[in-house]
Amino acid sequence: MLDVYFHQCAIAMTCRQLARAGLYLANGGLDPVDGDRVAREETARRINAVMLTCGHYDASGDFAYRVGLPGKSGVGGGILAIAPRRASIAVWSPGLNAAGNSLVGSLALERLAARTGWSVF
């Protein structure tokens, strides 16, 4: 069982690839590039809700308050954030804060959300 977990934690991709991978979450489960249905709309909505409430470990509430977008961080310093019906955004900066999330990545997403008004709140 741990083999599967370790394999998923070791996936290497660029910010562009990560943002592309999350596009269906910003588009109600439909991949806007190729038109494929990746997930039902209800499933994409549920994934976004789980990312908003749990995607940043013990700092999930703080991320939701400061950024206001569903997001999932990784211990490698990457963060995928979803602006529903707008965009899938990926940032990467390896310096982690005490909660294990990218410090600079979180700040960048906070500024982006503030400047664009994309917060779901």
N, CA, C and O atoms as CSV, one atom per row, in Angstrom:
chain,resi,resn,atom,element,x,y,z
A,1,MET,N,N,0.815,-1.186,0.000
A,1,MET,CA,C,0.000,0.000,0.000
A,1,MET,C,C,0.869,1.265,0.000
A,1,MET,O,O,0.543,2.239,-0.678
A,2,LEU,N,N,1.955,1.251,0.746
A,2,LEU,CA,C,2.815,2.436,0.779
A,2,LEU,C,C,3.487,2.687,-0.565
A,2,LEU,O,O,3.813,3.830,-0.886
A,3,ASP,N,N,3.699,1.641,-1.350
A,3,ASP,CA,C,4.302,1.820,-2.678
A,3,ASP,C,C,3.483,2.769,-3.534
A,3,ASP,O,O,4.039,3.637,-4.207
A,4,VAL,N,N,2.169,2.614,-3.514
A,4,VAL,CA,C,1.294,3.486,-4.296
A,4,VAL,C,C,1.411,4.924,-3.792
A,4,VAL,O,O,1.524,5.858,-4.586
A,5,TYR,N,N,1.385,5.096,-2.475
A,5,TYR,CA,C,1.503,6.430,-1.889
A,5,TYR,C,C,2.835,7.072,-2.274
A,5,TYR,O,O,2.862,8.218,-2.721
A,6,PHE,N,N,3.923,6.351,-2.107
A,6,PHE,CA,C,5.244,6.897,-2.426
A,6,PHE,C,C,5.349,7.237,-3.906
A,6,PHE,O,O,5.950,8.249,-4.266
A,7,HIS,N,N,4.774,6.409,-4.763
A,7,HIS,CA,C,4.802,6.682,-6.200
A,7,HIS,C,C,4.072,7.991,-6.513
A,7,HIS,O,O,4.568,8.808,-7.290
A,8,GLN,N,N,2.906,8.190,-5.917
A,8,GLN,CA,C,2.146,9.415,-6.154
A,8,GLN,C,C,2.885,10.641,-5.631
A,8,GLN,O,O,2.786,11.719,-6.215
A,9,CYS,N,N,3.622,10.486,-4.541
A,9,CYS,CA,C,4.372,11.617,-3.976
A,9,CYS,C,C,5.614,11.958,-4.806
A,9,CYS,O,O,6.180,13.040,-4.650
A,10,ALA,N,N,6.033,11.064,-5.667
A,10,ALA,CA,C,7.270,11.265,-6.423
A,10,ALA,C,C,7.030,11.655,-7.878
A,10,ALA,O,O,7.959,11.611,-8.684
A,11,ILE,N,N,5.824,12.028,-8.224
A,11,ILE,CA,C,5.544,12.437,-9.599
A,11,ILE,C,C,6.244,13.771,-9.875
A,11,ILE,O,O,6.121,14.716,-9.095
A,12,ALA,N,N,6.963,13.837,-10.970
A,12,ALA,CA,C,7.647,15.073,-11.348
A,12,ALA,C,C,6.903,15.705,-12.520
A,12,ALA,O,O,6.587,15.034,-13.502
A,13,MET,N,N,6.628,17.005,-12.405
A,13,MET,CA,C,5.992,17.733,-13.500
A,13,MET,C,C,6.323,19.211,-13.364
A,13,MET,O,O,6.730,19.677,-12.299
A,14,THR,N,N,6.145,19.929,-14.447
A,14,THR,CA,C,6.377,21.369,-14.439
A,14,THR,C,C,5.124,22.078,-13.915
A,14,THR,O,O,4.070,21.460,-13.767
A,15,CYS,N,N,5.247,23.368,-13.639
A,15,CYS,CA,C,4.080,24.160,-13.234
A,15,CYS,C,C,3.028,24.147,-14.332
A,15,CYS,O,O,1.834,24.043,-14.051
A,16,ARG,N,N,3.462,24.250,-15.563
A,16,ARG,CA,C,2.518,24.232,-16.689
A,16,ARG,C,C,1.762,22.906,-16.737
A,16,ARG,O,O,0.546,22.895,-16.932
A,17,GLN,N,N,2.464,21.798,-16.561
A,17,GLN,CA,C,1.817,20.485,-16.572
A,17,GLN,C,C,0.836,20.338,-15.410
A,17,GLN,O,O,-0.250,19.784,-15.578
A,18,LEU,N,N,1.216,20.832,-14.240
A,18,LEU,CA,C,0.329,20.752,-13.076
A,18,LEU,C,C,-0.930,21.587,-13.290
A,18,LEU,O,O,-2.035,21.132,-12.995
A,19,ALA,N,N,-0.765,22.801,-13.801
A,19,ALA,CA,C,-1.930,23.651,-14.075
A,19,ALA,C,C,-2.825,22.993,-15.117
A,19,ALA,O,O,-4.050,23.032,-14.998
A,20,ARG,N,N,-2.228,22.397,-16.125
A,20,ARG,CA,C,-3.005,21.713,-17.169
A,20,ARG,C,C,-3.782,20.535,-16.581
A,20,ARG,O,O,-4.928,20.288,-16.957
A,21,ALA,N,N,-3.153,19.816,-15.659
A,21,ALA,CA,C,-3.792,18.658,-15.035
A,21,ALA,C,C,-5.029,19.063,-14.236
A,21,ALA,O,O,-5.953,18.263,-14.085
A,22,GLY,N,N,-5.060,20.287,-13.725
A,22,GLY,CA,C,-6.188,20.737,-12.920
A,22,GLY,C,C,-7.265,21.476,-13.678
A,22,GLY,O,O,-8.266,21.878,-13.085
A,23,LEU,N,N,-7.087,21.667,-14.979
A,23,LEU,CA,C,-8.068,22.439,-15.753
A,23,LEU,C,C,-9.495,21.916,-15.644
A,23,LEU,O,O,-10.445,22.698,-15.601
A,24,TYR,N,N,-9.643,20.608,-15.601
A,24,TYR,CA,C,-10.998,20.051,-15.531
A,24,TYR,C,C,-11.702,20.454,-14.239
A,24,TYR,O,O,-12.930,20.537,-14.206
A,25,LEU,N,N,-10.939,20.706,-13.173
A,25,LEU,CA,C,-11.543,21.123,-11.908
A,25,LEU,C,C,-12.069,22.557,-11.981
A,25,LEU,O,O,-12.997,22.923,-11.261
A,26,ALA,N,N,-11.478,23.347,-12.840
A,26,ALA,CA,C,-11.940,24.728,-13.015
A,26,ALA,C,C,-13.102,24.805,-13.999
A,26,ALA,O,O,-13.739,25.850,-14.133
A,27,ASN,N,N,-13.375,23.707,-14.682
A,27,ASN,CA,C,-14.367,23.709,-15.755
A,27,ASN,C,C,-15.469,22.661,-15.535
A,27,ASN,O,O,-15.963,22.063,-16.490
A,28,GLY,N,N,-15.842,22.450,-14.283
A,28,GLY,CA,C,-16.944,21.550,-13.987
A,28,GLY,C,C,-16.743,20.112,-14.411
A,28,GLY,O,O,-17.710,19.423,-14.738
A,29,GLY,N,N,-15.501,19.644,-14.413
A,29,GLY,CA,C,-15.207,18.260,-14.752
A,29,GLY,C,C,-14.889,18.021,-16.217
A,29,GLY,O,O,-14.511,16.914,-16.599
A,30,LEU,N,N,-15.037,19.046,-17.034
A,30,LEU,CA,C,-14.792,18.932,-18.474
A,30,LEU,C,C,-13.440,19.544,-18.815
A,30,LEU,O,O,-13.147,20.672,-18.417
A,31,ASP,N,N,-12.621,18.806,-19.548
A,31,ASP,CA,C,-11.331,19.330,-19.987
A,31,ASP,C,C,-11.579,20.299,-21.134
A,31,ASP,O,O,-12.019,19.873,-22.201
A,32,PRO,N,N,-11.309,21.603,-20.948
A,32,PRO,CA,C,-11.613,22.574,-21.991
A,32,PRO,C,C,-10.684,22.500,-23.203
A,32,PRO,O,O,-11.003,23.053,-24.255
A,33,VAL,N,N,-9.553,21.834,-23.072
A,33,VAL,CA,C,-8.606,21.745,-24.182
A,33,VAL,C,C,-9.053,20.708,-25.205
A,33,VAL,O,O,-9.098,20.987,-26.403
A,34,ASP,N,N,-9.381,19.516,-24.727
A,34,ASP,CA,C,-9.756,18.457,-25.673
A,34,ASP,C,C,-11.231,18.075,-25.610
A,34,ASP,O,O,-11.681,17.224,-26.377
A,35,GLY,N,N,-11.985,18.691,-24.711
A,35,GLY,CA,C,-13.422,18.445,-24.630
A,35,GLY,C,C,-13.812,17.167,-23.925
A,35,GLY,O,O,-14.997,16.837,-23.866
A,36,ASP,N,N,-12.840,16.431,-23.382
A,36,ASP,CA,C,-13.148,15.185,-22.676
A,36,ASP,C,C,-13.754,15.459,-21.304
A,36,ASP,O,O,-13.354,16.395,-20.611
A,37,ARG,N,N,-14.720,14.635,-20.925
A,37,ARG,CA,C,-15.282,14.701,-19.583
A,37,ARG,C,C,-14.394,13.853,-18.696
A,37,ARG,O,O,-14.338,12.634,-18.852
A,38,VAL,N,N,-13.701,14.487,-17.768
A,38,VAL,CA,C,-12.793,13.800,-16.857
A,38,VAL,C,C,-13.546,13.330,-15.618
A,38,VAL,O,O,-13.270,12.256,-15.084
A,39,ALA,N,N,-14.492,14.135,-15.170
A,39,ALA,CA,C,-15.286,13.804,-13.988
A,39,ALA,C,C,-16.663,14.443,-14.128
A,39,ALA,O,O,-16.839,15.425,-14.849
A,40,ARG,N,N,-17.622,13.873,-13.432
A,40,ARG,CA,C,-18.945,14.496,-13.401
A,40,ARG,C,C,-18.817,15.865,-12.725
A,40,ARG,O,O,-17.919,16.080,-11.911
A,41,GLU,N,N,-19.702,16.768,-13.062
A,41,GLU,CA,C,-19.666,18.111,-12.475
A,41,GLU,C,C,-19.719,18.044,-10.948
A,41,GLU,O,O,-19.005,18.777,-10.264
A,42,GLU,N,N,-20.562,17.170,-10.425
A,42,GLU,CA,C,-20.681,17.021,-8.969
A,42,GLU,C,C,-19.383,16.527,-8.349
A,42,GLU,O,O,-19.026,16.932,-7.243
A,43,THR,N,N,-18.681,15.657,-9.055
A,43,THR,CA,C,-17.415,15.132,-8.551
A,43,THR,C,C,-16.351,16.226,-8.539
A,43,THR,O,O,-15.603,16.348,-7.569
A,44,ALA,N,N,-16.274,17.011,-9.592
A,44,ALA,CA,C,-15.305,18.113,-9.637
A,44,ALA,C,C,-15.591,19.111,-8.508
A,44,ALA,O,O,-14.671,19.620,-7.869
A,45,ARG,N,N,-16.860,19.377,-8.278
A,45,ARG,CA,C,-17.239,20.298,-7.190
A,45,ARG,C,C,-16.813,19.732,-5.834
A,45,ARG,O,O,-16.312,20.463,-4.979
A,46,ARG,N,N,-17.013,18.435,-5.646
A,46,ARG,CA,C,-16.611,17.801,-4.380
A,46,ARG,C,C,-15.094,17.849,-4.199
A,46,ARG,O,O,-14.609,18.131,-3.103
A,47,ILE,N,N,-14.344,17.574,-5.268
A,47,ILE,CA,C,-12.879,17.634,-5.194
A,47,ILE,C,C,-12.436,19.039,-4.807
A,47,ILE,O,O,-11.563,19.203,-3.954
A,48,ASN,N,N,-13.031,20.047,-5.426
A,48,ASN,CA,C,-12.690,21.430,-5.082
A,48,ASN,C,C,-13.005,21.720,-3.621
A,48,ASN,O,O,-12.227,22.393,-2.946
A,49,ALA,N,N,-14.133,21.222,-3.122
A,49,ALA,CA,C,-14.504,21.447,-1.724
A,49,ALA,C,C,-13.508,20.784,-0.777
A,49,ALA,O,O,-13.131,21.369,0.238
A,50,VAL,N,N,-13.085,19.570,-1.104
A,50,VAL,CA,C,-12.110,18.882,-0.268
A,50,VAL,C,C,-10.772,19.614,-0.301
A,50,VAL,O,O,-10.117,19.753,0.732
A,51,MET,N,N,-10.363,20.080,-1.477
A,51,MET,CA,C,-9.107,20.836,-1.550
A,51,MET,C,C,-9.195,22.121,-0.734
A,51,MET,O,O,-8.229,22.501,-0.072
A,52,LEU,N,N,-10.340,22.792,-0.777
A,52,LEU,CA,C,-10.494,24.041,-0.023
A,52,LEU,C,C,-10.397,23.790,1.482
A,52,LEU,O,O,-9.809,24.588,2.212
A,53,THR,N,N,-10.974,22.685,1.939
A,53,THR,CA,C,-11.027,22.436,3.382
A,53,THR,C,C,-9.864,21.616,3.921
A,53,THR,O,O,-9.591,21.651,5.121
A,54,CYS,N,N,-9.168,20.873,3.051
A,54,CYS,CA,C,-8.133,19.959,3.548
A,54,CYS,C,C,-6.814,20.004,2.776
A,54,CYS,O,O,-5.872,19.306,3.153
A,55,GLY,N,N,-6.717,20.782,1.733
A,55,GLY,CA,C,-5.582,20.701,0.818
A,55,GLY,C,C,-4.259,21.256,1.301
A,55,GLY,O,O,-3.236,21.104,0.632
A,56,HIS,N,N,-4.270,21.906,2.468
A,56,HIS,CA,C,-3.028,22.499,2.967
A,56,HIS,C,C,-2.729,22.074,4.400
A,56,HIS,O,O,-2.281,22.864,5.230
A,57,TYR,N,N,-2.996,20.790,4.659
A,57,TYR,CA,C,-2.677,20.208,5.957
A,57,TYR,C,C,-3.330,21.032,7.069
A,57,TYR,O,O,-4.491,21.418,6.938
A,58,ASP,N,N,-2.618,21.307,8.146
A,58,ASP,CA,C,-3.191,22.048,9.272
A,58,ASP,C,C,-3.416,23.525,8.966
A,58,ASP,O,O,-4.056,24.224,9.753
A,59,ALA,N,N,-2.904,24.012,7.839
A,59,ALA,CA,C,-3.068,25.421,7.474
A,59,ALA,C,C,-4.179,25.624,6.441
A,59,ALA,O,O,-4.255,26.685,5.820
A,60,SER,N,N,-5.035,24.630,6.251
A,60,SER,CA,C,-6.083,24.718,5.229
A,60,SER,C,C,-7.034,25.884,5.477
A,60,SER,O,O,-7.399,26.595,4.541
A,61,GLY,N,N,-7.428,26.080,6.705
A,61,GLY,CA,C,-8.330,27.192,7.021
A,61,GLY,C,C,-7.686,28.539,6.746
A,61,GLY,O,O,-8.334,29.445,6.221
A,62,ASP,N,N,-6.420,28.675,7.097
A,62,ASP,CA,C,-5.703,29.922,6.859
A,62,ASP,C,C,-5.558,30.177,5.355
A,62,ASP,O,O,-5.732,31.309,4.903
A,63,PHE,N,N,-5.241,29.133,4.576
A,63,PHE,CA,C,-5.128,29.277,3.126
A,63,PHE,C,C,-6.480,29.679,2.535
A,63,PHE,O,O,-6.547,30.556,1.674
A,64,ALA,N,N,-7.547,29.043,2.996
A,64,ALA,CA,C,-8.887,29.382,2.500
A,64,ALA,C,C,-9.215,30.838,2.803
A,64,ALA,O,O,-9.777,31.535,1.958
A,65,TYR,N,N,-8.873,31.299,3.989
A,65,TYR,CA,C,-9.153,32.682,4.370
A,65,TYR,C,C,-8.304,33.668,3.551
A,65,TYR,O,O,-8.824,34.656,3.034
A,66,ARG,N,N,-7.008,33.396,3.439
A,66,ARG,CA,C,-6.100,34.336,2.778
A,66,ARG,C,C,-6.212,34.312,1.247
A,66,ARG,O,O,-6.153,35.358,0.601
A,67,VAL,N,N,-6.374,33.117,0.674
A,67,VAL,CA,C,-6.388,32.972,-0.779
A,67,VAL,C,C,-7.821,32.849,-1.303
A,67,VAL,O,O,-8.182,33.477,-2.299
A,68,GLY,N,N,-8.621,32.047,-0.632
A,68,GLY,CA,C,-10.018,31.896,-1.031
A,68,GLY,C,C,-10.237,31.055,-2.267
A,68,GLY,O,O,-11.252,31.204,-2.949
A,69,LEU,N,N,-9.296,30.168,-2.567
A,69,LEU,CA,C,-9.412,29.269,-3.712
A,69,LEU,C,C,-9.144,27.838,-3.257
A,69,LEU,O,O,-8.306,27.623,-2.381
A,70,PRO,N,N,-9.836,26.860,-3.830
A,70,PRO,CA,C,-9.460,25.478,-3.555
A,70,PRO,C,C,-8.015,25.263,-3.981
A,70,PRO,O,O,-7.594,25.747,-5.032
A,71,GLY,N,N,-7.268,24.550,-3.180
A,71,GLY,CA,C,-5.875,24.309,-3.528
A,71,GLY,C,C,-5.341,23.068,-2.863
A,71,GLY,O,O,-5.874,22.603,-1.856
A,72,LYS,N,N,-4.282,22.536,-3.435
A,72,LYS,CA,C,-3.598,21.381,-2.867
A,72,LYS,C,C,-2.112,21.626,-2.944
A,72,LYS,O,O,-1.560,21.890,-4.013
A,73,SER,N,N,-1.475,21.534,-1.801
A,73,SER,CA,C,-0.025,21.723,-1.770
A,73,SER,C,C,0.666,20.374,-1.697
A,73,SER,O,O,0.073,19.370,-1.305
A,74,GLY,N,N,1.917,20.375,-2.079
A,74,GLY,CA,C,2.742,19.177,-1.998
A,74,GLY,C,C,4.027,19.496,-1.263
A,74,GLY,O,O,4.471,20.645,-1.249
A,75,VAL,N,N,4.622,18.497,-0.657
A,75,VAL,CA,C,5.824,18.721,0.134
A,75,VAL,C,C,7.027,19.113,-0.727
A,75,VAL,O,O,8.064,19.506,-0.192
A,76,GLY,N,N,6.902,19.011,-2.045
A,76,GLY,CA,C,7.972,19.459,-2.935
A,76,GLY,C,C,7.924,20.952,-3.202
A,76,GLY,O,O,8.787,21.483,-3.900
A,77,GLY,N,N,6.915,21.644,-2.651
A,77,GLY,CA,C,6.805,23.087,-2.822
A,77,GLY,C,C,5.821,23.530,-3.878
A,77,GLY,O,O,5.684,24.728,-4.129
A,78,GLY,N,N,5.137,22.599,-4.497
A,78,GLY,CA,C,4.145,22.948,-5.511
A,78,GLY,C,C,2.768,23.152,-4.904
A,78,GLY,O,O,2.423,22.535,-3.896
A,79,ILE,N,N,1.992,24.015,-5.519
A,79,ILE,CA,C,0.592,24.221,-5.127
A,79,ILE,C,C,-0.237,24.321,-6.402
A,79,ILE,O,O,0.107,25.053,-7.330
A,80,LEU,N,N,-1.329,23.574,-6.428
A,80,LEU,CA,C,-2.325,23.691,-7.480
A,80,LEU,C,C,-3.517,24.418,-6.876
A,80,LEU,O,O,-4.050,23.993,-5.851
A,81,ALA,N,N,-3.935,25.504,-7.499
A,81,ALA,CA,C,-5.107,26.257,-7.042
A,81,ALA,C,C,-6.116,26.330,-8.178
A,81,ALA,O,O,-5.750,26.405,-9.351
A,82,ILE,N,N,-7.372,26.306,-7.814
A,82,ILE,CA,C,-8.449,26.315,-8.796
A,82,ILE,C,C,-9.316,27.545,-8.590
A,82,ILE,O,O,-9.830,27.776,-7.496
A,83,ALA,N,N,-9.478,28.333,-9.648
A,83,ALA,CA,C,-10.431,29.437,-9.658
A,83,ALA,C,C,-11.622,28.933,-10.465
A,83,ALA,O,O,-11.589,28.976,-11.695
A,84,PRO,N,N,-12.677,28.456,-9.798
A,84,PRO,CA,C,-13.795,27.841,-10.525
A,84,PRO,C,C,-14.329,28.713,-11.651
A,84,PRO,O,O,-14.558,29.911,-11.486
A,85,ARG,N,N,-14.521,28.072,-12.804
A,85,ARG,CA,C,-15.015,28.697,-14.033
A,85,ARG,C,C,-14.050,29.733,-14.602
A,85,ARG,O,O,-14.418,30.511,-15.482
A,86,ARG,N,N,-12.809,29.743,-14.096
A,86,ARG,CA,C,-11.843,30.734,-14.581
A,86,ARG,C,C,-10.493,30.133,-14.965
A,86,ARG,O,O,-10.045,30.278,-16.102
A,87,ALA,N,N,-9.843,29.453,-14.005
A,87,ALA,CA,C,-8.460,29.042,-14.260
A,87,ALA,C,C,-7.997,27.943,-13.314
A,87,ALA,O,O,-8.558,27.722,-12.240
A,88,SER,N,N,-6.962,27.275,-13.757
A,88,SER,CA,C,-6.197,26.354,-12.938
A,88,SER,C,C,-4.799,26.958,-12.852
A,88,SER,O,O,-4.183,27.249,-13.877
A,89,ILE,N,N,-4.302,27.144,-11.644
A,89,ILE,CA,C,-3.041,27.861,-11.440
A,89,ILE,C,C,-2.082,26.965,-10.679
A,89,ILE,O,O,-2.468,26.332,-9.696
A,90,ALA,N,N,-0.842,26.906,-11.123
A,90,ALA,CA,C,0.185,26.161,-10.402
A,90,ALA,C,C,1.337,27.096,-10.075
A,90,ALA,O,O,1.759,27.902,-10.904
A,91,VAL,N,N,1.834,26.972,-8.858
A,91,VAL,CA,C,3.014,27.725,-8.433
A,91,VAL,C,C,3.980,26.732,-7.803
A,91,VAL,O,O,3.584,25.652,-7.363
A,92,TRP,N,N,5.240,27.109,-7.767
A,92,TRP,CA,C,6.235,26.241,-7.147
A,92,TRP,C,C,7.332,27.089,-6.532
A,92,TRP,O,O,7.908,27.960,-7.183
A,93,SER,N,N,7.605,26.819,-5.281
A,93,SER,CA,C,8.733,27.395,-4.573
A,93,SER,C,C,9.030,26.454,-3.413
A,93,SER,O,O,8.170,26.241,-2.558
A,94,PRO,N,N,10.223,25.892,-3.369
A,94,PRO,CA,C,10.494,24.810,-2.418
A,94,PRO,C,C,10.598,25.192,-0.948
A,94,PRO,O,O,10.550,24.298,-0.103
A,95,GLY,N,N,10.736,26.452,-0.597
A,95,GLY,CA,C,10.815,26.798,0.815
A,95,GLY,C,C,9.459,26.620,1.490
A,95,GLY,O,O,8.493,27.295,1.135
A,96,LEU,N,N,9.388,25.711,2.464
A,96,LEU,CA,C,8.120,25.414,3.121
A,96,LEU,C,C,7.975,26.173,4.436
A,96,LEU,O,O,8.960,26.466,5.113
A,97,ASN,N,N,6.731,26.484,4.782
A,97,ASN,CA,C,6.456,27.102,6.078
A,97,ASN,C,C,6.320,26.005,7.144
A,97,ASN,O,O,6.513,24.826,6.844
A,98,ALA,N,N,5.997,26.378,8.358
A,98,ALA,CA,C,5.916,25.416,9.456
A,98,ALA,C,C,4.851,24.355,9.231
A,98,ALA,O,O,4.956,23.258,9.780
A,99,ALA,N,N,3.838,24.651,8.444
A,99,ALA,CA,C,2.762,23.693,8.171
A,99,ALA,C,C,3.091,22.769,7.000
A,99,ALA,O,O,2.323,21.851,6.712
A,100,GLY,N,N,4.220,22.993,6.316
A,100,GLY,CA,C,4.617,22.132,5.206
A,100,GLY,C,C,4.129,22.576,3.844
A,100,GLY,O,O,4.092,21.784,2.902
A,101,ASN,N,N,3.751,23.852,3.736
A,101,ASN,CA,C,3.273,24.401,2.463
A,101,ASN,C,C,4.270,25.428,1.943
A,101,ASN,O,O,4.996,26.048,2.720
A,102,SER,N,N,4.302,25.604,0.637
A,102,SER,CA,C,5.206,26.571,0.032
A,102,SER,C,C,4.910,27.975,0.548
A,102,SER,O,O,3.805,28.487,0.362
A,103,LEU,N,N,5.872,28.586,1.182
A,103,LEU,CA,C,5.701,29.929,1.745
A,103,LEU,C,C,5.500,30.961,0.640
A,103,LEU,O,O,4.517,31.703,0.658
A,104,VAL,N,N,6.420,31.016,-0.316
A,104,VAL,CA,C,6.335,32.001,-1.390
A,104,VAL,C,C,5.166,31.684,-2.334
A,104,VAL,O,O,4.505,32.597,-2.829
A,105,GLY,N,N,4.912,30.398,-2.583
A,105,GLY,CA,C,3.788,30.011,-3.423
A,105,GLY,C,C,2.460,30.461,-2.837
A,105,GLY,O,O,1.589,30.950,-3.558
A,106,SER,N,N,2.307,30.296,-1.530
A,106,SER,CA,C,1.081,30.735,-0.864
A,106,SER,C,C,0.914,32.249,-0.950
A,106,SER,O,O,-0.188,32.743,-1.189
A,107,LEU,N,N,1.999,32.978,-0.757
A,107,LEU,CA,C,1.944,34.441,-0.854
A,107,LEU,C,C,1.603,34.888,-2.276
A,107,LEU,O,O,0.831,35.828,-2.469
A,108,ALA,N,N,2.182,34.212,-3.266
A,108,ALA,CA,C,1.892,34.558,-4.664
A,108,ALA,C,C,0.415,34.336,-4.976
A,108,ALA,O,O,-0.211,35.167,-5.635
A,109,LEU,N,N,-0.142,33.227,-4.509
A,109,LEU,CA,C,-1.557,32.951,-4.760
A,109,LEU,C,C,-2.456,33.930,-4.008
A,109,LEU,O,O,-3.507,34.323,-4.514
A,110,GLU,N,N,-2.048,34.318,-2.812
A,110,GLU,CA,C,-2.811,35.316,-2.055
A,110,GLU,C,C,-2.868,36.638,-2.823
A,110,GLU,O,O,-3.926,37.260,-2.922
A,111,ARG,N,N,-1.738,37.058,-3.358
A,111,ARG,CA,C,-1.703,38.308,-4.134
A,111,ARG,C,C,-2.500,38.196,-5.428
A,111,ARG,O,O,-3.212,39.127,-5.806
A,112,LEU,N,N,-2.380,37.060,-6.103
A,112,LEU,CA,C,-3.124,36.856,-7.337
A,112,LEU,C,C,-4.629,36.924,-7.077
A,112,LEU,O,O,-5.358,37.595,-7.808
A,113,ALA,N,N,-5.084,36.241,-6.053
A,113,ALA,CA,C,-6.514,36.233,-5.734
A,113,ALA,C,C,-6.999,37.634,-5.362
A,113,ALA,O,O,-8.100,38.033,-5.741
A,114,ALA,N,N,-6.190,38.367,-4.632
A,114,ALA,CA,C,-6.578,39.728,-4.249
A,114,ALA,C,C,-6.662,40.645,-5.468
A,114,ALA,O,O,-7.591,41.444,-5.584
A,115,ARG,N,N,-5.700,40.528,-6.365
A,115,ARG,CA,C,-5.671,41.408,-7.544
A,115,ARG,C,C,-6.743,41.065,-8.580
A,115,ARG,O,O,-7.228,41.946,-9.289
A,116,THR,N,N,-7.105,39.797,-8.665
A,116,THR,CA,C,-8.084,39.381,-9.671
A,116,THR,C,C,-9.510,39.329,-9.127
A,116,THR,O,O,-10.472,39.328,-9.894
A,117,GLY,N,N,-9.641,39.286,-7.808
A,117,GLY,CA,C,-10.958,39.138,-7.203
A,117,GLY,C,C,-11.513,37.738,-7.360
A,117,GLY,O,O,-12.728,37.551,-7.300
A,118,TRP,N,N,-10.650,36.739,-7.561
A,118,TRP,CA,C,-11.081,35.376,-7.811
A,118,TRP,C,C,-11.439,34.575,-6.565
A,118,TRP,O,O,-11.900,33.440,-6.686
A,119,SER,N,N,-11.244,35.124,-5.387
A,119,SER,CA,C,-11.582,34.392,-4.163
A,119,SER,C,C,-13.040,33.932,-4.231
A,119,SER,O,O,-13.909,34.674,-4.689
A,120,VAL,N,N,-13.298,32.724,-3.781
A,120,VAL,CA,C,-14.681,32.230,-3.767
A,120,VAL,C,C,-15.487,32.870,-2.642
A,120,VAL,O,O,-16.689,32.631,-2.523
A,121,PHE,N,N,-14.842,33.666,-1.835
A,121,PHE,CA,C,-15.527,34.386,-0.765
A,121,PHE,C,C,-15.686,35.832,-1.164
A,121,PHE,O,O,-16.240,36.625,-0.403
